[in-house]
Every structure is written in structure tokens, then in C-alpha cells.
Amino acid sequence: MKHFIAATLFSLVIASPVPAQKLVDPASVAPEFREAAEKRRAEQIRQRDCARKADLEKVLRRERTAFLVHCLESDGGK
């Protein structure tokens, strides 16, 4: 019985959602890496905006990747 409870708790811990990646703060990075951190932050913001658009348009899960790729490509030209 102990093994069953332990296995159940272990599977619940593994199945719990992982928090999203935090936005990079260029001010907290060493000066020589600041430019790369600013570029990464801009990319993260673009990805978040496209994900928010997908949520607002209620894109189905199976179509979400294609939607996000298209959104990121179209925003990349700007």
C-alpha cells in the first residue's frame, strides 16, 4: 500500500504544471551580455503577444503551433 501511495504522489508531482519562463531583465545581466539579454527579452515579448492572440482567438490546441509560427513570422517582418 505504501508503494501505491508513493507512486501516486510521485505522479502528481510530475504532472503538475511548470511555471512559465520569466522575462529576462537586461539590468540584472553583466554589461557584456546586456545586448543579448535585450534581444532575448524582445523575443520573449513577441512570443507572449502571439500566445495571447492565440488565446483571444480561441485557437484549437492542434492548430496552435501553426498559428504561433505564422504569427511570429509575420511579426518578424516588422
C-alpha positions as CSV (number, residue, x, y, z in Angstrom):
1,M,0.0,0.0,0.0
2,K,2.9,2.4,0.8
3,H,4.3,1.9,-2.7
4,F,0.9,2.7,-4.3
5,I,0.6,6.0,-2.3
6,A,4.2,6.9,-3.1
7,A,3.7,6.2,-6.8
8,T,0.5,8.3,-6.8
9,L,2.2,11.2,-5.1
10,F,5.2,11.0,-7.4
11,S,3.0,11.0,-10.5
12,L,1.1,14.0,-9.2
13,V,4.3,15.9,-8.7
14,I,5.5,15.1,-12.2
15,A,2.2,16.0,-13.7
16,S,1.9,19.4,-12.1
17,P,2.3,22.4,-14.4
18,V,5.6,24.1,-14.6
19,P,5.7,27.9,-14.3
20,A,6.5,29.8,-17.5
21,Q,9.9,31.1,-18.2
22,K,10.4,34.5,-16.7
23,L,11.2,37.6,-18.8
24,V,14.9,38.3,-19.0
25,D,15.9,41.5,-17.1
26,P,18.8,43.2,-19.0
27,A,19.6,45.3,-16.0
28,S,20.5,42.2,-13.9
29,V,22.9,40.8,-16.5
30,A,26.6,41.6,-16.8
31,P,27.3,44.5,-19.1
32,E,29.0,42.4,-21.8
33,F,25.8,40.2,-22.1
34,R,23.3,43.1,-21.9
35,E,22.7,43.3,-25.7
36,A,22.0,39.6,-25.9
37,A,19.6,39.9,-22.9
38,E,17.8,42.8,-24.6
39,K,17.3,40.7,-27.8
40,R,16.1,37.7,-25.8
41,R,13.6,39.9,-23.9
42,A,12.2,41.3,-27.1
43,E,11.8,37.7,-28.5
44,Q,10.1,36.6,-25.3
45,I,7.7,39.6,-25.5
46,R,6.9,38.7,-29.2
47,Q,6.2,35.1,-28.2
48,R,3.9,36.2,-25.4
49,D,2.0,38.5,-27.6
50,C,1.4,35.8,-30.2
51,A,0.3,33.4,-27.5
52,R,-2.1,36.0,-26.1
53,K,-3.5,36.4,-29.7
54,A,-4.0,32.7,-29.9
55,D,-5.9,32.7,-26.6
56,L,-8.1,35.6,-27.6
57,E,-8.9,34.0,-31.0
58,K,-9.5,30.7,-29.2
59,V,-7.2,28.7,-31.5
60,L,-7.6,24.9,-31.1
61,R,-4.8,23.1,-29.4
62,R,-3.9,21.1,-32.5
63,E,-3.7,24.3,-34.6
64,R,-1.9,26.4,-32.0
65,T,1.7,25.7,-33.2
66,A,0.9,26.6,-36.8
67,F,-0.8,29.8,-35.6
68,L,2.2,30.8,-33.4
69,V,4.7,30.1,-36.1
70,H,2.7,32.1,-38.6
71,C,2.3,34.9,-36.1
72,L,6.0,35.0,-35.2
73,E,7.0,35.0,-38.9
74,S,4.6,37.8,-39.7
75,D,5.7,39.9,-36.8
76,G,9.4,39.3,-37.7
77,G,9.0,41.3,-40.9
78,K,8.0,44.4,-38.9
